[in-house]
């Protein structure tokens, strides 16, 4: 017999491993039969959960006490996240304490820090405004916001992928007056007319009117490509069922997205006349078409309120001219084209200006001018007195002369 020491070292190592293998297998079998001991007891798990909740509460308090956008943003806890459809997300937020009331039809602006993307976008805070999609009345235990996925955008893809209950998100105070006159006039018949995600503020107003026991006729008409894409359809049905005289109708447009002209649009409308109050919300082009159809139907223009995803122009044509815009505080002097907003020009030049909705609907960016003339699209949040005092909204204001801004 050849002594094992005569074999090469590599062969001896392999033989030793094979010799020990049966014992290792027996030991493994014994470990598998042994009862698994829990790493943490119920008391430990309860303590861990309490500590996690305390840490999250402390983080929210720290963020709320910090200087966030000159006090315009507050850190709110995400209570719930629903994804009923691959393109729809509902988030429920815990409202801030002692920050005043929120009203149906209003919106808040979210500020979310988006990390750098594979497409080369740098990390940056993104601001977007979203309407309440459920009435915040009745104790205001929570605020619900709803959104549709915009694949080419930066914010919604990030939220759809990452947002979870327990997260913290920054939000502005509620703003906007959409639907307030309709809620105050509970005797007039009402038509709620929306398209796509534009139904969200209409749902909050519908729920408020149902909760208040509205007796006047109410008609709901919404446009969507297909039943699968319809946002908040169950909420609409539940609220309409509570009304004495309520009816809801959805129009499925298919790939067209919207009616091709006002006469075609008119076919979707219930009979209305000058006594009806109408609330419109949807894409800007759809809103313009809806107004044409409502005029054909006999609705009074002064009783129509709208909220669109983009503002209509003021009707004053911009010329191919450039004006100087001076910012007194920073001493910067910019050359701004008549087709460019003051906010856009400031951001292009690297000047930090607070802004939120970028639609003239919240007043976050409001500044005062010492001299000069601007063009403001309508509607917006400025009153006649504020205009006379020189206040402008840089997010929608375009220069019509040389401007001096106090801020």
Secondary structure, DSSP 8 states (H G I E B T S, - for coil): ---GGGS-HHHHHHHHHHHHHHHHHHHHHHHHHS----SS-HHHHHHHHHHHHHHHHHHHHHHHHS--TTTTEEEEEEEEEEEEETTEEEEEE---TTS----TT-EEEEEEEE---TTS---EEEEEEEEBSS---SS---EEEEEE--TTSSHHHHHHHH--TT-EEEEE--B--TTHHHHH-TTS-EEEEEEGGGHHHHHHHHHHHHHTT--S-EEEEEEES-GGG-TTHHHHHHHHHTSSSEEEEEEE-GGG-S-SSHHHHHTTS----TT-EEEEEE-HHHHHHHHHHHHHHT--GGGEEEEESS----S----S-EEEEEETTTTEEEEEETTSBHHHHHHHTT-----SSSSSSS-TTEEEEEE--EE--SS-S--HHHHHTTEEETTT-EESS-EEE--
